[in-house]
Amino acid sequence: MKILVAGGAGYVGSRLIPHLLDRGYHIDVVDLFWFGNHLPEAVRVVHKDIFDLTVADLEGYDQVIFLAGLSNDPMAEYSPAKNFIFNAAAPAYLAYIAKKAAVKRYIYASSCSVYGYTENELFDETRPVSSAYPYGISKLQGERAVMQMADETFSVIALRKGTISGYSPRMRLDLIINTMFKNAMTKGVITVNNPSIWRPILSMTDAVSAYTRSVEASPSISGIFNVASGNYTVGEVGDLVKTSIDSLLGKKITLDIRHVHDVRNYKVSTESARTILSFHAREDASKIVHELVENMSKFSDWDNPAYMNIATFKGLDAELQAHSMKAVGAAQ
Ligand SMILES: NC(=O)c1ccc[n+]([C@@H]2O[C@H](COP(=O)([O-])OP(=O)(O)OC[C@H]3O[C@@H](n4cnc5c(N)ncnc54)[C@H](O)[C@@H]3O)[C@@H](O)[C@H]2O)c1
């Protein structure tokens, strides 16, 4: 089976793709390489924007996985216009040309952030969604656009993922457990911005498994699926990271508990993913810390800006602005 992964050089793709290669799939990646390329050599990489792909580029693929776009709130807040272009229009355009090219399945990286602020109820995929901030709105727009293309010839699976944490060769330290781990190791302190807020947490290993189940699901399956390893309050996550570091490394960590207002509070049911995709979460927050400890030597240049999406993105944006100013100057 031939699969094209858009945005495959990112945090998720850099763990998912080696796993799909091991299962015998042929994988090509199209990416802008904002954070470099940490993929195995067996992967054919195309340095291109999704918007520069045509129907002909998509011909011959069985499946397309969308992992691109601006992948967190700070990037979306920094550049709301780019956020709506890359997160809402890009997945829609890619699904449109994929369907025209007779691709059979499209897997979209959605997010539980579409649930916005909820009052401590367990949400399944049938519940109303209401984000009030650019990232959540754009992920929902992308999801709605791609889902409405699903039919008997074109399967569409949207995975509403919880916040991922864990190790990847393209590392991110701006995701809840990874950030707590970095601060614990560098400052001896874990900051908990709001201990009562709920978040579904997804281990990288479970995320890879959710994508694998989606690739291998019966061709007749389409749908939206919540995917998480578990629902936790941020206060509990802080406690688990602290106790895991203490037991694994014998390092005493202090908790700094604050009460900062948050626009995101949700917990989700993963029953649909379990019964329809056969997705079973195997890991919990402590297991994620275990994995971070095991791989720590590979990302202990803690302040590398490549590990913080917003830092890298601001740098890229400045380069793009300078480039377009030069182009305007040349045209005048
Ligand atoms: N990481 C999480 O916790 C999480 C949770 C829920 C949903 N998601 C979604 O999953 C996807 C993958 O997340 P990630 O953490 O791997 O992101 P990432 O930021 O590490 O990687 C995104 C990749 O997409 C590429 N890209 C962006 N726009 C592109 C375009 N127009 N054309 C080609 N390439 C482009 C970038 O160069 C980068 O390599 C994203 O869509 C994100 O919104 C992530």
The ligand as an ORCA input file, in Angstrom:
! r2SCAN-3c Opt
* xyz 0 1
  N       0.980     17.258     18.872
  C      -0.214     17.233     19.461
  O      -0.351     17.171     20.695
  C      -1.475     17.263     18.625
  C      -2.722     17.055     19.228
  C      -3.867     17.111     18.439
  C      -3.779     17.339     17.077
  N      -2.547     17.545     16.517
  C      -2.472     17.784     15.065
  O      -1.645     16.740     14.535
  C      -0.867     17.221     13.439
  C       0.612     16.899     13.653
  O       1.065     17.505     14.855
  P       2.629     17.607     15.175
  O       2.765     17.834     16.624
  O       3.342     16.482     14.514
  O       2.976     18.964     14.384
  P       4.418     19.597     14.011
  O       4.260     21.057     14.196
  O       5.520     18.885     14.704
  O       4.548     19.254     12.446
  C       3.795     19.846     11.447
  C       4.558     19.605     10.141
  O       3.737     20.094      9.063
  C       4.570     20.771      8.125
  N       3.689     21.701      7.400
  C       2.902     22.682      7.931
  N       2.176     23.268      6.966
  C       2.506     22.663      5.781
  C       2.081     22.824      4.420
  N       1.176     23.760      4.083
  N       2.613     22.022      3.489
  C       3.523     21.063      3.819
  N       3.967     20.869      5.091
  C       3.463     21.651      6.059
  C       5.653     21.437      8.982
  O       6.810     21.706      8.227
  C       5.889     20.360     10.053
  O       6.908     19.457      9.659
  C      -1.182     18.720     13.314
  O      -2.181     18.882     12.319
  C      -1.768     19.075     14.680
  O      -2.687     20.164     14.596
  C      -1.391     17.505     17.243
*
